[in-house]
Amino acid sequence: MKFKTALAAILLAFAGAAIAKDYPSKPVRLVDPYATGGSTSVVSMAISQKFEEITGQAMVVDHRPGAGSNIGSDIVAKAAPDGYTLLIGSSSLAINPHLYSKMPFDPLKDLAPIIILIRTPNVLAVHPSLPVHSVKELIDYARKRPGKLNYGSSGNGATNNMAMELFKTMAHLDIVHVPFKGGGEAMAALLGAHVQMMFNPASTLAPQDKAGRLRMIAVGSRERVSGLELPTISESGLPGFESNVWFGLFAPAGTPAPIIAKLNADMTQILQDEKVSTTLNKAGLTPVGGSPEDLRDLLAKDYKRWSAVVKETGAKIE
């Protein structure tokens, strides 16, 4: 029996290696679980274009927004584990299992980590009509108007949703959540003053801040960010506050290890490409890279951290 098991493992390894040698032999589908216009769009566009250059096969971006990224992520979790359906996942994979009463998949068991693509801090921005220029001023202003102010997000369970819920809890504020179908819609609502504030990566906020259409007031990272002349929220009145965003590449669980290794190597090359890194840096996104284990550890760490945060905020989605 042991011999048969060992033989099966060896044959499986050889089969996986043979598949990886010819991989990819057809276009690869990259599922982006968010609507177009957000930070994931910047990343998916940059890596998909370079992927075709180095592999000779197209990487087709398929936007499948909804349910805080659960719809698109579930598509990948249930796809054939052959490397031809991939996911650009985010920190929401660590948040949603604690937020949603029913999850269609298990991020820790049903997805195979490949590589960390980018990291970027969440930035707190307000509409210029709001007479605040700092975190302290915003807190004071909101406390005097409980339930009168709104904030936008990319949807229930999105990282910018949970960042604001954490902010509200720590500052003891009553601000109404208005969820949208994606970052683009939420941004349009902020620019149109339909909501007064939101968290988002600097990649989408900075151009509008420069144009005077919104005002960035602080970053959610533990330390100040080079290139952004903004204080941290932690140093501005909420000690210990931290909210960052990461995007990673995932495949369905069970994808052969040689294909995971091939994808990791290809993505490492893509993230190190000068044109790609310049595009991402200009958008306020920092390329990361690393091993599949690095992404697995990051997801597990955030999974535990956001479990405590969701419990503290009392947030829940049926």
PyMOL commands that set and color helices and strands:
alter all, ss='L'
color gray80, all
select helices_A, chain A and resi 2-21+39-55+67-77+92-99+107-110+135-143+159-171+183-191+202-210+234-236+257-272+274-282+292-313
alter helices_A, ss='H'
color red, helices_A
select strands_A, chain A and resi 28-32+59-63+85-90+111-126+150-153+176-179+197-201+215-219+244-252+286-289
alter strands_A, ss='S'
color yellow, strands_A
deselect
rebuild
show_as cartoon
